[in-house]
Amino acid sequence: MTPSRPGPVAALLLALLAASLIPWLVDHAVAADDLREALRSCTRADLIGIWAMIRQGTAPAALVDLADPSFYPYQRFAFRADGSLRHLAAPAPVGPEEQRVILSAPTTTTWAVDAKGRLLTRKNGAAPEIDACQVLLAKVSDPRSPIPGLPGDLLLTHYGEDGKPIARRLLRKIAGPGE
């Protein structure tokens, strides 16, 4: 009996898999096994400033209402040292004028970071929304996206009532606390 060899389809799949991993490995990004070492919980000081959402993903099973501004592709977050938060979500790119408007708008949302490093936001006195908040310590590449996470970026993970992740946002600081 001779050992079986992979057929041409299996060989092609293996070659494609290997080819797709090469750029990821060459990029020196953190592997999935090392992800715990590439993240730490947020502190209050980490958040202060203006952040742009550079990537958003939703869980495959999550029901997403694309008309909900929470899922618009262009978002800015202005975390102020006084605990106020201004959030702008738009279906089109956010320019300097829109950013000025958000910074001058009245505050309706407050924020805090709890002892576990979670971001708590509260709009108009309603119950707080809670997101896991982590700071990237190393470059992290996701094979599903051309945009890597860089050291200092924030990863916000929003969970549903069932405790399962619904959405993740990757934020990058575009202005510091004095802006």
DOGU-547309 format. One record per residue: y, z, x of N, C-alpha, C in turn. Coordinates in steps of 0.001 Angstrom, whole numbers, padded with zeros to 6 digits, always signed. Example, Ala and Ser with C-alpha at 12.3 -4.5 7.8 and 13.67 -1.06 7.14 Angstrom:
BEGIN
-005690+007800+013190-004500+007800+012300-003300+007800+013200/-002250+007080+012850-001060+007140+013670+000030+007870+012900/
***
This chain:
BEGIN
-001172+000000+000838+000000+000000+000000+001236+000000+000883/+002170-000863+000607+003385-000940+001414+004491-000148+000729/+005373+000500+001561+006465+001253+000967+007409+000299+000227/+007930+000762-000894+008837-000096-001658+010221-000097-001019/+010857-001242-001082+012210-001383-000554+013158-001513-001733/+014412-001057-001532+015355-001207-002629+015595-002677-002919/+015731-002999-004174+016020-004362-004581+017452-004732-004263/+017815-005996-004456+019165-006439-004128+020240-005717-004931/+019974-005337-006158+020981-004638-006971+021226-003242-006405/+020137-002547-006055+020277-001209-005486+021012-001270-004145/+020694-002237-003328+021363-002384-002034+022848-002661-002217/+023175-003496-003190+024578-003804-003474+025321-002560-003945/+024686-001771-004823+025322-000545-005301+025555+000440-004159/+024568+000581-003271+024744+001474-002120+025871+000997-001215/+025959-000310-000988+027022-000858-000147+028390-000630-000781/+028498-000833-002094+029770-000602-002780+030172+000864-002740/+029209+001756-002930+029491+003176-002859+029988+003558-001466/+029308+003098-000445+029717+003400+000925+031108+002844+001218/+031365+001622+000779+032680+001008+001012+033788+001773+000299/+033495+002301-000887+034530+003028-001619+034810+004385-000990/+033851+004958-000279+034052+006257+000355+034778+006165+001687/+034711+005025+002362+035320+004903+003685+036817+005214+003674/+037631+004601+002793+039057+004935+002824+039308+006411+002541/+038488+006999+001678+038661+008395+001331+038380+009276+002551/+037329+008958+003310+036984+009755+004487+037964+009529+005631/+038409+008299+005811+039338+007981+006890+040679+008663+006666/+041033+008883+005419+042322+009466+005066+042429+010933+005493/+041361+011544+005933+041324+012946+006353+041723+013895+005231/+041519+013490+004024+041826+014363+002897+040715+015390+002752/+041018+016441+002039+040069+017512+001843+038955+017047+000922/+037731+017338+001299+036577+016990+000466+036480+017961-000703/+035752+017578-001725+035619+018411-002913+035060+019796-002571/+034142+019879-001601+033561+021169-001220+034605+022105-000635/+035640+021549-000017+036666+022347+000640+037860+022609-000266/+037790+022218-001531+038934+022298-002427+039459+023719-002564/+038569+024705-002577+039026+026103-002689+039930+026474-001527/+039653+025919-000354+040469+026211+000822+041778+025438+000800/+041881+024430-000038+043078+023593-000095+044054+024056-001170/+043712+025105-001916+044557+025586-003008+044753+027086-002909/+045895+027543-003380+046115+028976-003563+046897+029163-004853/+046833+030347-005409+047566+030648-006634+049070+030600-006383/+049809+030216-007403+051269+030137-007304+051896+031527-007245/+053054+031571-006638+053924+032736-006712+055211+032276-007392/+056004+033211-007822+057262+032887-008481+058141+032020-007583/+058228+032379-006312+059081+031646-005377+058655+030182-005213/+057363+029909-005373+056879+028529-005233+057507+027597-006266/+057732+028091-007470+058130+027219-008567+059614+026892-008616/+060462+027760-008105+061904+027570-008260+062341+026252-007625/+062965+025410-008460+063426+024098-008025+063159+023068-009106/+063365+021806-008751+063156+020706-009686+061934+019924-009232/+061043+019674-010175+059764+019036-009900+059594+017779-010737/+059004+016764-010156+058636+015542-010879+057127+015528-011035/+056673+015172-012225+055242+014993-012427+054873+013641-011814/+053943+013655-010873+053556+012400-010226+052189+011898-010688/+051451+012769-011359+050152+012344-011873+049732+013288-012990/+049079+012742-013995+048560+013554-015089+047186+013013-015475/+046295+013919-015751+044970+013522-016195+044531+014410-017337/+043712+013862-018199+043193+014638-019317+041672+014625-019275/+041097+015667-019825+039635+015743-019903+039139+014635-020815/+038019+013996-020465+037500+012900-021287+037290+013278-022758/+036901+014511-023017+036622+014925-024387+037871+015409-025129/+038982+015541-024415+040206+016062-025034+040830+015025-025961/+041253+015491-027123+041972+014628-028050+043444+014660-027661/+043995+013501-027352+045363+013413-026866+046195+012593-027834/+047322+013156-028241+048272+012451-029085+049324+011847-028154/+049249+010549-027917+050158+009896-026981+051611+009948-027440/+051858+010293-028706+053226+010464-029186+053771+011854-028823/+052891+012751-028384+053298+014090-027968+053987+013986-026607/+055240+014449-026502+055954+014363-025219+055235+015033-024056/+054335+015973-024340+053569+016622-023264+052742+015624-022470/+052450+014473-023087+051617+013479-022419+052398+012239-022000/+053739+012290-022110+054548+011164-021633+054359+011029-020117/+054430+009817-019599+054141+009600-018178+055239+010062-017212/+056457+010262-017696+057556+010651-016806+058072+012011-017242/+057937+012994-016338+058361+014351-016680+059061+015004-015506/+060040+015840-015848+060754+016668-014870+060698+018112-015363/+060577+019024-014414+060568+020451-014696+061616+021095-013794/+062541+021836-014384+063560+022557-013601+063330+024047-013808/+062700+024685-012814+062431+026119-012852+063599+026817-012163/+064308+027654-012886+065459+028366-012329+065076+029793-011964/+065800+030348-011001+065525+031703-010532+065731+032741-011630/+066555+032433-012643+066791+033385-013734+065673+033379-014774/+064599+032620-014536+063463+032585-015453+063598+031555-016558/+064621+030722-016496+064761+029670-017501+064096+028396-016992/+063627+027604-017937+062947+026351-017616+063526+025253-018487/+063817+024148-017854+064202+022954-018589+063156+021892-018301/+062697+021239-019360+061634+020245-019233+062080+018963-019907/+061953+017856-019206+062276+016542-019745+061015+015702-019686/+060642+015123-020816+059495+014214-020885+059995+012908-021473/+059638+011797-020846+060141+010502-021292+059065+009435-021165/+059114+008442-022053+058161+007334-021956+058555+006311-020892/+059791+006415-020367+060289+005490-019338+060760+006312-018135/+060914+005688-016967+061348+006431-015775+062630+007236-016014/+062695+008398-015370+063828+009306-015492+064801+009019-014352/+066032+008691-014708+067051+008404-013702+067951+009599-013458/+068939+009439-012565+069844+010544-012229+070631+011069-013434/+071037+010191-014330+071806+010642-015503+070956+011519-016426/+069725+011098-016668+068835+011906-017497+068565+013261-016849/+068455+013250-015541+068207+014503-014838+069418+015426-014949/+070627+014885-014859+071835+015709-015028+071883+016310-016433/+071494+015515-017423+071500+015996-018802+070549+017177-018964/+069362+017067-018402+068405+018170-018541+068934+019439-017882/+069587+019310-016750+070081+020490-016050+071237+021154-016785/+071960+020403-017613+073091+020979-018340+072723+021390-019767/+071530+021074-020200+071111+021402-021574+070897+022902-021730/+071087+023410-022953+070809+024829-023189+069326+025134-022962/+069070+026327-022473+067690+026734-022201+067019+027228-023468/+065840+026695-023744+065044+027170-024881+063695+027695-024415/+063408+027550-023129+062106+027950-022598+062303+028891-021421/+061477+029932-021368+061472+030835-020218+060125+030718-019519/+060078+031164-018277+058839+031086-017506+058676+032326-016647/+057420+032581-016292+057074+033663-015378+055725+033317-014754/+055415+033992-013668+054101+033871-013031+053467+035251-013102/+052250+035334-013655+051604+036640-013778+050883+037019-012487/+050256+038181-012492+049581+038704-011296+048424+037826-010835/+047878+036990-011736+046781+036090-011378+047294+034739-010876/+048614+034569-010809+049173+033300-010361+049239+032257-011449/+049106+032657-012704+049179+031711-013814+050630+031547-014258/+050972+030345-014681+052305+030051-015197+052319+030346-016696/+053245+031187-017115+053415+031506-018529+054756+030942-018972/+054747+030054-019949+055987+029510-020497+056072+029910-021964/+057295+030205-022385+057514+030649-023764+058726+029907-024302/+058527+029155-025377+059603+028375-025984+060095+029072-027246/+061391+029328-027295+062031+029948-028465+061319+031207-028937/+060836+032007-028025+060208+033272-028389+058794+033174-028938/+058210+031986-028976+056838+031813-029477+055847+032447-028495/+054587+032462-028871+053545+032965-027972+053546+032141-026686/+053261+032762-025559+053306+032007-024300+052179+030983-024184/+052504+029878-023536+051480+028920-023122+051106+029300-021700/+049830+029234-021402+049353+029669-020087+048688+028500-019380/+049107+028256-018136+048518+027220-017306+048078+027843-015993/+046921+027430-015501+046551+027788-014133+047542+027071-013233/+048049+027763-012232+049059+027183-011343+048598+027381-009906/+048442+026266-009200+047973+026333-007820+048856+025476-006934/+049027+025920-005700+049785+025187-004691+048786+024530-003750/+049004+023257-003469+048150+022557-002513+048555+022957-001100/+047568+023276-000276+047797+023662+001109+047460+022529+002075/+046805+021507+001574+046392+020369+002393+046459+019114+001535/+046432+017973+002179+046397+016712+001442+045056+016615+000729/+045108+016262-000557+043896+016131-001360+043913+014774-002033/+042888+013978-001784+042784+012667-002413+041740+012705-003510/+042077+012043-004583+041158+011904-005698+040747+010443-005717/+039452+010137-005623+039036+008732-005583+039434+007948-006830/+039806+008641-007908+040204+007956-009133+041690+007607-009165/+042449+008033-008142+043894+007800-008158+044395+007390-006784/+045364+006479-006737+045936+006091-005450+046972+007098-004943/+047327+008090-005760+048365+009053-005391+047713+010346-004915/+047829+010662-003620+047229+011909-003137+048124+013102-003456/+047515+014270-003535+048280+015502-003592+048633+015893-002170/+049858+016353-001960+050331+016717-000623+050571+018219-000528/+050548+018759+000684+050830+020189+000826+052170+020532+000171/+052166+021609-000622+053370+022035-001331+053422+021557-002770/+052627+020545-003136+052576+020087-004529+051974+021185-005402/+052302+021137-006691+051743+022082-007657+050713+021388-008521/+049630+022081-008801+048618+021604-009725+048615+022559-010910/+049031+022045-012083+049040+022836-013316+047869+022384-014179/+047047+023320-014598+045902+023012-015452+046076+023754-016768/+046111+022974-017858+046262+023564-019190+044889+023620-019856/+044587+024774-020445+043289+024996-021075+043442+025075-022587/+042410+024647-023299+042380+024745-024750+041938+026125-025183/+041930+026333-026482+041513+027622-027032+040068+027953-026684/+039269+026928-026402+037866+027143-026047+037675+027475-024570/+038785+027539-023816+038707+027871-022396+038399+026697-021493/+038311+025502-022058+038025+024314-021256+039321+023589-020908/+039396+022982-019707+040616+022272-019324+040887+021083-020244/+042159+020938-020604+042582+019804-021427+043316+018784-020566/+044257+019288-019754+045088+018378-018959+045456+019027-017632/+045657+018169-016645+046146+018604-015336+047361+017764-014993/+048356+018432-014426+049554+017738-013946+049722+018052-012475/+050050+017027-011705+050379+017210-010305+051888+017041-010193/+052571+018083-009717+054027+018063-009605+054438+018057-008140/+055510+017332-007862+056076+017283-006510+057536+017692-006569/+057936+018587-005673+059315+019086-005661+060257+017971-005222/+061340+017804-006005+062338+016792-005662+063693+017414-005338/+063876+018699-005630+065100+019410-005281+064789+020894-005183/+065476+021557-004280+065223+022972-004045+065931+023880-005022/+065856+025194-004768+066395+026168-005714+067905+026097-005889/+068628+025617-004916+070089+025598-005021+070638+024358-005695/+069763+023451-006088+070226+022177-006655+070639+022307-008093/
***
